[in-house]
Amino acid sequence: MGLVVEILALPLAPVRGVGWVLDKVVQAAEQEAYDPTPVQAELTELERAREQGRIDEDDFARREQELWQRLEEIRAYQLQRFGTGGP
């Protein structure tokens, strides 16, 4: 019976292949979008810019708030998806 099902399902193989590729693309995009490393690096660079006087306190505070909110979004996604702080 299994062989018959496989033979009958053979014409659908390209569709399953495309679905598999799309799933991998979505996984890679999510992994990149929810990676905290670039946000943490940007926070470090922002602090460095403030210390060197390249950015004023108001701009620093606004941008820092945005970055911390983004980190909170990433952590919430990771908790929802993986049940932990990371994959």
PDB file of N, CA, C and O in Angstrom:
ATOM      1  N   MET A   1       0.819  -1.187   0.000  1.00  0.00           N
ATOM      2  CA  MET A   1       0.000   0.000   0.000  1.00  0.00           C
ATOM      3  C   MET A   1       0.863   1.249   0.000  1.00  0.00           C
ATOM      4  O   MET A   1       0.532   2.211  -0.694  1.00  0.00           O
ATOM      5  N   GLY A   2       1.966   1.272   0.759  1.00  0.00           N
ATOM      6  CA  GLY A   2       2.838   2.432   0.835  1.00  0.00           C
ATOM      7  C   GLY A   2       3.442   2.776  -0.508  1.00  0.00           C
ATOM      8  O   GLY A   2       3.570   3.955  -0.840  1.00  0.00           O
ATOM      9  N   LEU A   3       3.821   1.768  -1.297  1.00  0.00           N
ATOM     10  CA  LEU A   3       4.399   2.003  -2.609  1.00  0.00           C
ATOM     11  C   LEU A   3       3.390   2.634  -3.558  1.00  0.00           C
ATOM     12  O   LEU A   3       3.741   3.513  -4.345  1.00  0.00           O
ATOM     13  N   VAL A   4       2.159   2.197  -3.488  1.00  0.00           N
ATOM     14  CA  VAL A   4       1.099   2.744  -4.343  1.00  0.00           C
ATOM     15  C   VAL A   4       0.885   4.225  -4.011  1.00  0.00           C
ATOM     16  O   VAL A   4       0.761   5.052  -4.915  1.00  0.00           O
ATOM     17  N   VAL A   5       0.842   4.554  -2.738  1.00  0.00           N
ATOM     18  CA  VAL A   5       0.659   5.946  -2.310  1.00  0.00           C
ATOM     19  C   VAL A   5       1.826   6.791  -2.801  1.00  0.00           C
ATOM     20  O   VAL A   5       1.620   7.901  -3.292  1.00  0.00           O
ATOM     21  N   GLU A   6       3.043   6.283  -2.675  1.00  0.00           N
ATOM     22  CA  GLU A   6       4.222   7.024  -3.139  1.00  0.00           C
ATOM     23  C   GLU A   6       4.161   7.272  -4.644  1.00  0.00           C
ATOM     24  O   GLU A   6       4.482   8.368  -5.101  1.00  0.00           O
ATOM     25  N   ILE A   7       3.759   6.286  -5.402  1.00  0.00           N
ATOM     26  CA  ILE A   7       3.667   6.436  -6.860  1.00  0.00           C
ATOM     27  C   ILE A   7       2.581   7.441  -7.222  1.00  0.00           C
ATOM     28  O   ILE A   7       2.783   8.275  -8.104  1.00  0.00           O
ATOM     29  N   LEU A   8       1.439   7.373  -6.558  1.00  0.00           N
ATOM     30  CA  LEU A   8       0.364   8.310  -6.836  1.00  0.00           C
ATOM     31  C   LEU A   8       0.710   9.740  -6.411  1.00  0.00           C
ATOM     32  O   LEU A   8       0.235  10.698  -7.021  1.00  0.00           O
ATOM     33  N   ALA A   9       1.518   9.887  -5.390  1.00  0.00           N
ATOM     34  CA  ALA A   9       1.904  11.206  -4.888  1.00  0.00           C
ATOM     35  C   ALA A   9       3.105  11.784  -5.632  1.00  0.00           C
ATOM     36  O   ALA A   9       3.458  12.942  -5.413  1.00  0.00           O
ATOM     37  N   LEU A  10       3.730  11.013  -6.494  1.00  0.00           N
ATOM     38  CA  LEU A  10       4.926  11.467  -7.201  1.00  0.00           C
ATOM     39  C   LEU A  10       4.730  12.776  -7.969  1.00  0.00           C
ATOM     40  O   LEU A  10       5.633  13.613  -7.949  1.00  0.00           O
ATOM     41  N   PRO A  11       3.619  12.990  -8.631  1.00  0.00           N
ATOM     42  CA  PRO A  11       3.440  14.273  -9.335  1.00  0.00           C
ATOM     43  C   PRO A  11       3.436  15.495  -8.406  1.00  0.00           C
ATOM     44  O   PRO A  11       3.652  16.617  -8.863  1.00  0.00           O
ATOM     45  N   LEU A  12       3.195  15.288  -7.126  1.00  0.00           N
ATOM     46  CA  LEU A  12       3.181  16.389  -6.170  1.00  0.00           C
ATOM     47  C   LEU A  12       4.559  16.694  -5.596  1.00  0.00           C
ATOM     48  O   LEU A  12       4.699  17.641  -4.822  1.00  0.00           O
ATOM     49  N   ALA A  13       5.563  15.930  -5.947  1.00  0.00           N
ATOM     50  CA  ALA A  13       6.908  16.122  -5.405  1.00  0.00           C
ATOM     51  C   ALA A  13       7.440  17.538  -5.642  1.00  0.00           C
ATOM     52  O   ALA A  13       7.997  18.123  -4.713  1.00  0.00           O
ATOM     53  N   PRO A  14       7.297  18.115  -6.835  1.00  0.00           N
ATOM     54  CA  PRO A  14       7.788  19.492  -7.013  1.00  0.00           C
ATOM     55  C   PRO A  14       7.102  20.496  -6.089  1.00  0.00           C
ATOM     56  O   PRO A  14       7.740  21.434  -5.611  1.00  0.00           O
ATOM     57  N   VAL A  15       5.830  20.308  -5.841  1.00  0.00           N
ATOM     58  CA  VAL A  15       5.105  21.209  -4.944  1.00  0.00           C
ATOM     59  C   VAL A  15       5.633  21.073  -3.525  1.00  0.00           C
ATOM     60  O   VAL A  15       5.836  22.072  -2.836  1.00  0.00           O
ATOM     61  N   ARG A  16       5.855  19.848  -3.091  1.00  0.00           N
ATOM     62  CA  ARG A  16       6.421  19.634  -1.751  1.00  0.00           C
ATOM     63  C   ARG A  16       7.819  20.230  -1.661  1.00  0.00           C
ATOM     64  O   ARG A  16       8.198  20.776  -0.625  1.00  0.00           O
ATOM     65  N   GLY A  17       8.585  20.128  -2.742  1.00  0.00           N
ATOM     66  CA  GLY A  17       9.934  20.692  -2.753  1.00  0.00           C
ATOM     67  C   GLY A  17       9.919  22.203  -2.620  1.00  0.00           C
ATOM     68  O   GLY A  17      10.715  22.777  -1.878  1.00  0.00           O
ATOM     69  N   VAL A  18       9.015  22.843  -3.337  1.00  0.00           N
ATOM     70  CA  VAL A  18       8.889  24.300  -3.239  1.00  0.00           C
ATOM     71  C   VAL A  18       8.456  24.693  -1.832  1.00  0.00           C
ATOM     72  O   VAL A  18       8.966  25.667  -1.278  1.00  0.00           O
ATOM     73  N   GLY A  19       7.535  23.961  -1.261  1.00  0.00           N
ATOM     74  CA  GLY A  19       7.098  24.228   0.114  1.00  0.00           C
ATOM     75  C   GLY A  19       8.241  24.105   1.100  1.00  0.00           C
ATOM     76  O   GLY A  19       8.368  24.915   2.018  1.00  0.00           O
ATOM     77  N   TRP A  20       9.071  23.097   0.913  1.00  0.00           N
ATOM     78  CA  TRP A  20      10.222  22.904   1.799  1.00  0.00           C
ATOM     79  C   TRP A  20      11.190  24.080   1.689  1.00  0.00           C
ATOM     80  O   TRP A  20      11.679  24.583   2.701  1.00  0.00           O
ATOM     81  N   VAL A  21      11.466  24.515   0.458  1.00  0.00           N
ATOM     82  CA  VAL A  21      12.381  25.647   0.243  1.00  0.00           C
ATOM     83  C   VAL A  21      11.805  26.913   0.872  1.00  0.00           C
ATOM     84  O   VAL A  21      12.527  27.655   1.537  1.00  0.00           O
ATOM     85  N   LEU A  22      10.528  27.165   0.671  1.00  0.00           N
ATOM     86  CA  LEU A  22       9.905  28.348   1.266  1.00  0.00           C
ATOM     87  C   LEU A  22       9.974  28.308   2.784  1.00  0.00           C
ATOM     88  O   LEU A  22      10.204  29.336   3.421  1.00  0.00           O
ATOM     89  N   ASP A  23       9.779  27.146   3.362  1.00  0.00           N
ATOM     90  CA  ASP A  23       9.878  27.004   4.811  1.00  0.00           C
ATOM     91  C   ASP A  23      11.281  27.353   5.295  1.00  0.00           C
ATOM     92  O   ASP A  23      11.438  28.030   6.311  1.00  0.00           O
ATOM     93  N   LYS A  24      12.291  26.897   4.580  1.00  0.00           N
ATOM     94  CA  LYS A  24      13.681  27.204   4.953  1.00  0.00           C
ATOM     95  C   LYS A  24      13.975  28.692   4.821  1.00  0.00           C
ATOM     96  O   LYS A  24      14.688  29.254   5.652  1.00  0.00           O
ATOM     97  N   VAL A  25      13.437  29.340   3.787  1.00  0.00           N
ATOM     98  CA  VAL A  25      13.636  30.778   3.600  1.00  0.00           C
ATOM     99  C   VAL A  25      12.986  31.559   4.747  1.00  0.00           C
ATOM    100  O   VAL A  25      13.572  32.505   5.273  1.00  0.00           O
ATOM    101  N   VAL A  26      11.778  31.157   5.125  1.00  0.00           N
ATOM    102  CA  VAL A  26      11.082  31.819   6.231  1.00  0.00           C
ATOM    103  C   VAL A  26      11.856  31.628   7.531  1.00  0.00           C
ATOM    104  O   VAL A  26      11.993  32.571   8.310  1.00  0.00           O
ATOM    105  N   GLN A  27      12.356  30.443   7.772  1.00  0.00           N
ATOM    106  CA  GLN A  27      13.135  30.182   8.985  1.00  0.00           C
ATOM    107  C   GLN A  27      14.386  31.056   9.027  1.00  0.00           C
ATOM    108  O   GLN A  27      14.709  31.624  10.070  1.00  0.00           O
ATOM    109  N   ALA A  28      15.090  31.168   7.904  1.00  0.00           N
ATOM    110  CA  ALA A  28      16.298  31.993   7.850  1.00  0.00           C
ATOM    111  C   ALA A  28      15.967  33.465   8.071  1.00  0.00           C
ATOM    112  O   ALA A  28      16.694  34.163   8.777  1.00  0.00           O
ATOM    113  N   ALA A  29      14.887  33.936   7.479  1.00  0.00           N
ATOM    114  CA  ALA A  29      14.483  35.333   7.644  1.00  0.00           C
ATOM    115  C   ALA A  29      14.112  35.621   9.103  1.00  0.00           C
ATOM    116  O   ALA A  29      14.489  36.660   9.645  1.00  0.00           O
ATOM    117  N   GLU A  30      13.382  34.711   9.731  1.00  0.00           N
ATOM    118  CA  GLU A  30      13.027  34.889  11.136  1.00  0.00           C
ATOM    119  C   GLU A  30      14.266  34.886  12.016  1.00  0.00           C
ATOM    120  O   GLU A  30      14.384  35.693  12.938  1.00  0.00           O
ATOM    121  N   GLN A  31      15.176  33.987  11.732  1.00  0.00           N
ATOM    122  CA  GLN A  31      16.394  33.910  12.526  1.00  0.00           C
ATOM    123  C   GLN A  31      17.180  35.216  12.429  1.00  0.00           C
ATOM    124  O   GLN A  31      17.703  35.706  13.430  1.00  0.00           O
ATOM    125  N   GLU A  32      17.263  35.771  11.238  1.00  0.00           N
ATOM    126  CA  GLU A  32      17.986  37.034  11.052  1.00  0.00           C
ATOM    127  C   GLU A  32      17.239  38.197  11.700  1.00  0.00           C
ATOM    128  O   GLU A  32      17.858  39.051  12.336  1.00  0.00           O
ATOM    129  N   ALA A  33      15.932  38.238  11.547  1.00  0.00           N
ATOM    130  CA  ALA A  33      15.136  39.345  12.082  1.00  0.00           C
ATOM    131  C   ALA A  33      15.109  39.353  13.605  1.00  0.00           C
ATOM    132  O   ALA A  33      15.000  40.415  14.217  1.00  0.00           O
ATOM    133  N   TYR A  34      15.206  38.189  14.215  1.00  0.00           N
ATOM    134  CA  TYR A  34      15.116  38.093  15.664  1.00  0.00           C
ATOM    135  C   TYR A  34      16.456  37.748  16.320  1.00  0.00           C
ATOM    136  O   TYR A  34      16.491  37.134  17.387  1.00  0.00           O
ATOM    137  N   ASP A  35      17.542  38.139  15.684  1.00  0.00           N
ATOM    138  CA  ASP A  35      18.874  37.956  16.254  1.00  0.00           C
ATOM    139  C   ASP A  35      19.215  39.195  17.085  1.00  0.00           C
ATOM    140  O   ASP A  35      19.266  40.297  16.539  1.00  0.00           O
ATOM    141  N   PRO A  36      19.449  39.042  18.385  1.00  0.00           N
ATOM    142  CA  PRO A  36      19.732  40.208  19.224  1.00  0.00           C
ATOM    143  C   PRO A  36      21.128  40.791  19.034  1.00  0.00           C
ATOM    144  O   PRO A  36      21.377  41.917  19.466  1.00  0.00           O
ATOM    145  N   THR A  37      22.029  40.075  18.414  1.00  0.00           N
ATOM    146  CA  THR A  37      23.423  40.520  18.301  1.00  0.00           C
ATOM    147  C   THR A  37      23.566  41.879  17.626  1.00  0.00           C
ATOM    148  O   THR A  37      24.262  42.735  18.172  1.00  0.00           O
ATOM    149  N   PRO A  38      22.943  42.131  16.461  1.00  0.00           N
ATOM    150  CA  PRO A  38      23.100  43.459  15.844  1.00  0.00           C
ATOM    151  C   PRO A  38      22.526  44.588  16.697  1.00  0.00           C
ATOM    152  O   PRO A  38      23.062  45.697  16.695  1.00  0.00           O
ATOM    153  N   VAL A  39      21.451  44.320  17.420  1.00  0.00           N
ATOM    154  CA  VAL A  39      20.854  45.350  18.272  1.00  0.00           C
ATOM    155  C   VAL A  39      21.788  45.654  19.434  1.00  0.00           C
ATOM    156  O   VAL A  39      21.976  46.815  19.798  1.00  0.00           O
ATOM    157  N   GLN A  40      22.372  44.615  20.015  1.00  0.00           N
ATOM    158  CA  GLN A  40      23.316  44.820  21.110  1.00  0.00           C
ATOM    159  C   GLN A  40      24.547  45.585  20.629  1.00  0.00           C
ATOM    160  O   GLN A  40      25.059  46.453  21.336  1.00  0.00           O
ATOM    161  N   ALA A  41      25.016  45.264  19.433  1.00  0.00           N
ATOM    162  CA  ALA A  41      26.163  45.987  18.867  1.00  0.00           C
ATOM    163  C   ALA A  41      25.813  47.449  18.631  1.00  0.00           C
ATOM    164  O   ALA A  41      26.641  48.331  18.854  1.00  0.00           O
ATOM    165  N   GLU A  42      24.601  47.707  18.186  1.00  0.00           N
ATOM    166  CA  GLU A  42      24.176  49.091  17.954  1.00  0.00           C
ATOM    167  C   GLU A  42      24.073  49.857  19.267  1.00  0.00           C
ATOM    168  O   GLU A  42      24.394  51.045  19.318  1.00  0.00           O
ATOM    169  N   LEU A  43      23.628  49.190  20.329  1.00  0.00           N
ATOM    170  CA  LEU A  43      23.609  49.831  21.649  1.00  0.00           C
ATOM    171  C   LEU A  43      25.020  50.210  22.099  1.00  0.00           C
ATOM    172  O   LEU A  43      25.240  51.291  22.644  1.00  0.00           O
ATOM    173  N   THR A  44      25.953  49.322  21.869  1.00  0.00           N
ATOM    174  CA  THR A  44      27.351  49.595  22.226  1.00  0.00           C
ATOM    175  C   THR A  44      27.886  50.775  21.428  1.00  0.00           C
ATOM    176  O   THR A  44      28.535  51.658  21.987  1.00  0.00           O
ATOM    177  N   GLU A  45      27.621  50.795  20.138  1.00  0.00           N
ATOM    178  CA  GLU A  45      28.076  51.894  19.286  1.00  0.00           C
ATOM    179  C   GLU A  45      27.399  53.209  19.676  1.00  0.00           C
ATOM    180  O   GLU A  45      28.027  54.266  19.631  1.00  0.00           O
ATOM    181  N   LEU A  46      26.150  53.149  20.050  1.00  0.00           N
ATOM    182  CA  LEU A  46      25.436  54.349  20.484  1.00  0.00           C
ATOM    183  C   LEU A  46      26.074  54.931  21.739  1.00  0.00           C
ATOM    184  O   LEU A  46      26.261  56.143  21.843  1.00  0.00           O
ATOM    185  N   GLU A  47      26.401  54.073  22.677  1.00  0.00           N
ATOM    186  CA  GLU A  47      27.081  54.522  23.903  1.00  0.00           C
ATOM    187  C   GLU A  47      28.433  55.152  23.573  1.00  0.00           C
ATOM    188  O   GLU A  47      28.803  56.188  24.126  1.00  0.00           O
ATOM    189  N   ARG A  48      29.150  54.517  22.676  1.00  0.00           N
ATOM    190  CA  ARG A  48      30.449  55.046  22.260  1.00  0.00           C
ATOM    191  C   ARG A  48      30.293  56.431  21.612  1.00  0.00           C
ATOM    192  O   ARG A  48      31.089  57.335  21.863  1.00  0.00           O
ATOM    193  N   ALA A  49      29.269  56.580  20.788  1.00  0.00           N
ATOM    194  CA  ALA A  49      29.023  57.870  20.136  1.00  0.00           C
ATOM    195  C   ALA A  49      28.689  58.950  21.160  1.00  0.00           C
ATOM    196  O   ALA A  49      29.115  60.095  21.015  1.00  0.00           O
ATOM    197  N   ARG A  50      27.941  58.596  22.178  1.00  0.00           N
ATOM    198  CA  ARG A  50      27.618  59.571  23.231  1.00  0.00           C
ATOM    199  C   ARG A  50      28.858  59.970  24.006  1.00  0.00           C
ATOM    200  O   ARG A  50      29.071  61.148  24.292  1.00  0.00           O
ATOM    201  N   GLU A  51      29.682  58.976  24.347  1.00  0.00           N
ATOM    202  CA  GLU A  51      30.907  59.266  25.098  1.00  0.00           C
ATOM    203  C   GLU A  51      31.854  60.163  24.308  1.00  0.00           C
ATOM    204  O   GLU A  51      32.561  60.990  24.884  1.00  0.00           O
ATOM    205  N   GLN A  52      31.864  59.997  22.992  1.00  0.00           N
ATOM    206  CA  GLN A  52      32.751  60.795  22.136  1.00  0.00           C
ATOM    207  C   GLN A  52      32.127  62.118  21.712  1.00  0.00           C
ATOM    208  O   GLN A  52      32.756  62.907  21.006  1.00  0.00           O
ATOM    209  N   GLY A  53      30.899  62.362  22.138  1.00  0.00           N
ATOM    210  CA  GLY A  53      30.236  63.619  21.827  1.00  0.00           C
ATOM    211  C   GLY A  53      29.687  63.706  20.416  1.00  0.00           C
ATOM    212  O   GLY A  53      29.388  64.800  19.937  1.00  0.00           O
ATOM    213  N   ARG A  54      29.550  62.574  19.741  1.00  0.00           N
ATOM    214  CA  ARG A  54      29.029  62.577  18.375  1.00  0.00           C
ATOM    215  C   ARG A  54      27.509  62.600  18.338  1.00  0.00           C
ATOM    216  O   ARG A  54      26.916  62.767  17.272  1.00  0.00           O
ATOM    217  N   ILE A  55      26.876  62.434  19.491  1.00  0.00           N
ATOM    218  CA  ILE A  55      25.414  62.431  19.573  1.00  0.00           C
ATOM    219  C   ILE A  55      25.013  63.123  20.872  1.00  0.00           C
ATOM    220  O   ILE A  55      25.657  62.935  21.904  1.00  0.00           O
ATOM    221  N   ASP A  56      23.958  63.914  20.820  1.00  0.00           N
ATOM    222  CA  ASP A  56      23.540  64.609  22.042  1.00  0.00           C
ATOM    223  C   ASP A  56      22.656  63.693  22.897  1.00  0.00           C
ATOM    224  O   ASP A  56      22.223  62.628  22.456  1.00  0.00           O
ATOM    225  N   GLU A  57      22.404  64.139  24.123  1.00  0.00           N
ATOM    226  CA  GLU A  57      21.684  63.310  25.093  1.00  0.00           C
ATOM    227  C   GLU A  57      20.255  62.984  24.651  1.00  0.00           C
ATOM    228  O   GLU A  57      19.775  61.875  24.883  1.00  0.00           O
ATOM    229  N   ASP A  58      19.578  63.937  24.020  1.00  0.00           N
ATOM    230  CA  ASP A  58      18.207  63.689  23.587  1.00  0.00           C
ATOM    231  C   ASP A  58      18.146  62.605  22.511  1.00  0.00           C
ATOM    232  O   ASP A  58      17.318  61.697  22.583  1.00  0.00           O
ATOM    233  N   ASP A  59      19.022  62.707  21.521  1.00  0.00           N
ATOM    234  CA  ASP A  59      19.067  61.691  20.469  1.00  0.00           C
ATOM    235  C   ASP A  59      19.475  60.336  21.034  1.00  0.00           C
ATOM    236  O   ASP A  59      18.944  59.292  20.655  1.00  0.00           O
ATOM    237  N   PHE A  60      20.434  60.386  21.952  1.00  0.00           N
ATOM    238  CA  PHE A  60      20.877  59.143  22.586  1.00  0.00           C
ATOM    239  C   PHE A  60      19.711  58.464  23.312  1.00  0.00           C
ATOM    240  O   PHE A  60      19.474  57.268  23.135  1.00  0.00           O
ATOM    241  N   ALA A  61      18.992  59.227  24.122  1.00  0.00           N
ATOM    242  CA  ALA A  61      17.892  58.661  24.915  1.00  0.00           C
ATOM    243  C   ALA A  61      16.794  58.095  24.009  1.00  0.00           C
ATOM    244  O   ALA A  61      16.254  57.022  24.278  1.00  0.00           O
ATOM    245  N   ARG A  62      16.474  58.810  22.952  1.00  0.00           N
ATOM    246  CA  ARG A  62      15.426  58.351  22.033  1.00  0.00           C
ATOM    247  C   ARG A  62      15.845  57.053  21.351  1.00  0.00           C
ATOM    248  O   ARG A  62      15.076  56.093  21.306  1.00  0.00           O
ATOM    249  N   ARG A  63      17.057  57.030  20.824  1.00  0.00           N
ATOM    250  CA  ARG A  63      17.537  55.845  20.099  1.00  0.00           C
ATOM    251  C   ARG A  63      17.741  54.666  21.051  1.00  0.00           C
ATOM    252  O   ARG A  63      17.441  53.524  20.701  1.00  0.00           O
ATOM    253  N   GLU A  64      18.242  54.937  22.236  1.00  0.00           N
ATOM    254  CA  GLU A  64      18.436  53.866  23.216  1.00  0.00           C
ATOM    255  C   GLU A  64      17.099  53.220  23.568  1.00  0.00           C
ATOM    256  O   GLU A  64      17.002  51.997  23.668  1.00  0.00           O
ATOM    257  N   GLN A  65      16.067  54.048  23.755  1.00  0.00           N
ATOM    258  CA  GLN A  65      14.723  53.541  24.053  1.00  0.00           C
ATOM    259  C   GLN A  65      14.234  52.628  22.928  1.00  0.00           C
ATOM    260  O   GLN A  65      13.680  51.562  23.196  1.00  0.00           O
ATOM    261  N   GLU A  66      14.432  53.035  21.678  1.00  0.00           N
ATOM    262  CA  GLU A  66      14.017  52.231  20.526  1.00  0.00           C
ATOM    263  C   GLU A  66      14.733  50.880  20.509  1.00  0.00           C
ATOM    264  O   GLU A  66      14.118  49.843  20.260  1.00  0.00           O
ATOM    265  N   LEU A  67      16.040  50.907  20.778  1.00  0.00           N
ATOM    266  CA  LEU A  67      16.821  49.669  20.748  1.00  0.00           C
ATOM    267  C   LEU A  67      16.423  48.728  21.878  1.00  0.00           C
ATOM    268  O   LEU A  67      16.350  47.517  21.673  1.00  0.00           O
ATOM    269  N   TRP A  68      16.165  49.267  23.068  1.00  0.00           N
ATOM    270  CA  TRP A  68      15.740  48.409  24.174  1.00  0.00           C
ATOM    271  C   TRP A  68      14.373  47.803  23.898  1.00  0.00           C
ATOM    272  O   TRP A  68      14.121  46.650  24.247  1.00  0.00           O
ATOM    273  N   GLN A  69      13.488  48.574  23.275  1.00  0.00           N
ATOM    274  CA  GLN A  69      12.185  48.019  22.903  1.00  0.00           C
ATOM    275  C   GLN A  69      12.355  46.878  21.898  1.00  0.00           C
ATOM    276  O   GLN A  69      11.673  45.857  21.990  1.00  0.00           O
ATOM    277  N   ARG A  70      13.260  47.056  20.947  1.00  0.00           N
ATOM    278  CA  ARG A  70      13.509  46.006  19.962  1.00  0.00           C
ATOM    279  C   ARG A  70      14.047  44.746  20.638  1.00  0.00           C
ATOM    280  O   ARG A  70      13.641  43.635  20.295  1.00  0.00           O
ATOM    281  N   LEU A  71      14.958  44.914  21.596  1.00  0.00           N
ATOM    282  CA  LEU A  71      15.476  43.751  22.331  1.00  0.00           C
ATOM    283  C   LEU A  71      14.359  43.044  23.101  1.00  0.00           C
ATOM    284  O   LEU A  71      14.334  41.815  23.171  1.00  0.00           O
ATOM    285  N   GLU A  72      13.444  43.811  23.673  1.00  0.00           N
ATOM    286  CA  GLU A  72      12.312  43.203  24.376  1.00  0.00           C
ATOM    287  C   GLU A  72      11.435  42.414  23.408  1.00  0.00           C
ATOM    288  O   GLU A  72      10.967  41.329  23.751  1.00  0.00           O
ATOM    289  N   GLU A  73      11.204  42.940  22.203  1.00  0.00           N
ATOM    290  CA  GLU A  73      10.433  42.224  21.187  1.00  0.00           C
ATOM    291  C   GLU A  73      11.118  40.908  20.812  1.00  0.00           C
ATOM    292  O   GLU A  73      10.466  39.873  20.672  1.00  0.00           O
ATOM    293  N   ILE A  74      12.431  40.964  20.654  1.00  0.00           N
ATOM    294  CA  ILE A  74      13.200  39.769  20.283  1.00  0.00           C
ATOM    295  C   ILE A  74      13.097  38.722  21.386  1.00  0.00           C
ATOM    296  O   ILE A  74      12.861  37.546  21.108  1.00  0.00           O
ATOM    297  N   ARG A  75      13.271  39.138  22.613  1.00  0.00           N
ATOM    298  CA  ARG A  75      13.205  38.188  23.737  1.00  0.00           C
ATOM    299  C   ARG A  75      11.802  37.599  23.878  1.00  0.00           C
ATOM    300  O   ARG A  75      11.655  36.411  24.164  1.00  0.00           O
ATOM    301  N   ALA A  76      10.772  38.422  23.680  1.00  0.00           N
ATOM    302  CA  ALA A  76       9.400  37.916  23.747  1.00  0.00           C
ATOM    303  C   ALA A  76       9.161  36.890  22.641  1.00  0.00           C
ATOM    304  O   ALA A  76       8.521  35.866  22.878  1.00  0.00           O
ATOM    305  N   TYR A  77       9.664  37.152  21.446  1.00  0.00           N
ATOM    306  CA  TYR A  77       9.524  36.203  20.342  1.00  0.00           C
ATOM    307  C   TYR A  77      10.232  34.892  20.676  1.00  0.00           C
ATOM    308  O   TYR A  77       9.687  33.809  20.462  1.00  0.00           O
ATOM    309  N   GLN A  78      11.452  35.003  21.205  1.00  0.00           N
ATOM    310  CA  GLN A  78      12.207  33.800  21.547  1.00  0.00           C
ATOM    311  C   GLN A  78      11.505  32.989  22.627  1.00  0.00           C
ATOM    312  O   GLN A  78      11.475  31.760  22.563  1.00  0.00           O
ATOM    313  N   LEU A  79      10.943  33.668  23.614  1.00  0.00           N
ATOM    314  CA  LEU A  79      10.208  32.952  24.662  1.00  0.00           C
ATOM    315  C   LEU A  79       8.977  32.264  24.098  1.00  0.00           C
ATOM    316  O   LEU A  79       8.666  31.131  24.467  1.00  0.00           O
ATOM    317  N   GLN A  80       8.281  32.946  23.209  1.00  0.00           N
ATOM    318  CA  GLN A  80       7.095  32.368  22.601  1.00  0.00           C
ATOM    319  C   GLN A  80       7.451  31.188  21.704  1.00  0.00           C
ATOM    320  O   GLN A  80       6.779  30.157  21.724  1.00  0.00           O
ATOM    321  N   ARG A  81       8.494  31.345  20.933  1.00  0.00           N
ATOM    322  CA  ARG A  81       8.863  30.335  19.941  1.00  0.00           C
ATOM    323  C   ARG A  81       9.576  29.136  20.558  1.00  0.00           C
ATOM    324  O   ARG A  81       9.285  27.986  20.226  1.00  0.00           O
ATOM    325  N   PHE A  82      10.510  29.420  21.457  1.00  0.00           N
ATOM    326  CA  PHE A  82      11.376  28.351  21.971  1.00  0.00           C
ATOM    327  C   PHE A  82      11.147  28.049  23.444  1.00  0.00           C
ATOM    328  O   PHE A  82      11.602  27.014  23.932  1.00  0.00           O
ATOM    329  N   GLY A  83      10.455  28.923  24.161  1.00  0.00           N
ATOM    330  CA  GLY A  83      10.227  28.718  25.572  1.00  0.00           C
ATOM    331  C   GLY A  83      11.428  29.042  26.431  1.00  0.00           C
ATOM    332  O   GLY A  83      11.448  28.732  27.622  1.00  0.00           O
ATOM    333  N   THR A  84      12.453  29.677  25.820  1.00  0.00           N
ATOM    334  CA  THR A  84      13.663  30.062  26.554  1.00  0.00           C
ATOM    335  C   THR A  84      14.118  31.415  26.053  1.00  0.00           C
ATOM    336  O   THR A  84      13.442  32.035  25.232  1.00  0.00           O
ATOM    337  N   GLY A  85      15.263  31.880  26.541  1.00  0.00           N
ATOM    338  CA  GLY A  85      15.834  33.143  26.090  1.00  0.00           C
ATOM    339  C   GLY A  85      16.546  33.041  24.770  1.00  0.00           C
ATOM    340  O   GLY A  85      17.006  34.060  24.255  1.00  0.00           O
ATOM    341  N   GLY A  86      16.661  31.867  24.197  1.00  0.00           N
ATOM    342  CA  GLY A  86      17.360  31.712  22.935  1.00  0.00           C
ATOM    343  C   GLY A  86      17.049  30.381  22.284  1.00  0.00           C
ATOM    344  O   GLY A  86      16.438  29.507  22.899  1.00  0.00           O
ATOM    345  N   PRO A  87      17.482  30.224  21.006  1.00  0.00           N
ATOM    346  CA  PRO A  87      17.183  28.979  20.281  1.00  0.00           C
ATOM    347  C   PRO A  87      17.889  27.773  20.816  1.00  0.00           C
ATOM    348  O   PRO A  87      17.717  26.673  20.291  1.00  0.00           O
TER     349      PRO A  87
END
